[in-house]
Amino acid sequence: MTYDPTRHHRRSIRLPGYNYAQAGWYLVTICTHHRTCLFGRVIDDQMHLNPPGRMVQAAWTELPHRYPYIQTDALIVMPNHTHAIIVLTPPKLVGADPRVRPPSANSKRPPSLPEIVQRFKTLTTKRYTEGVERAAWPPFTKRLWQRNYHEHIIRTERSLHRLRQYIANNPAQWPHDKENPTPPSRHPPPTL
């Protein structure tokens, strides 16, 4: 099919005019392509990660080691999505004089939130593909992650606390999640 700009266009779901490279706290939700459950199972309100799920968790927690201007906070890897809080920090100042910044030749521009998410998706897709080839992980169809992601700018301590609780309680809410491929009515009865 040839490209038709009147029919084929992508709309950004980012906040218009907002600078996603600026320092701040963000909730990020990233879903697997077609919301396929690849990262483990929820059993008794607890998330049990399989090897691909542990890989995704490890890749997220490695981000601050790869990019010095970010910090990670709360994280949950669910069967078909992740919720995580990430903090973009301002570039660190060097020396006693706070007006002195590192020389531009020796410093890099901090990555924006979309760049970080894209790099995370690329890294985990590469590692997942290696797991399919070397460890017989279940293959994914076309791509591992959905094209886009959801983000929420965290502006208050109250919001931060609420979102941390949401992340912590996510496994307990899985049976009621409309994106769960096995809604409560389809869950098998418990074995005795």
Summary of the structure (lengths in Angstrom):
residues: 192
radius of gyration: 19.2
end to end distance: 54.3
largest distance: 68.2
contacts: 467
relative contact order: 0.21
helix: 34%
strand: 20%
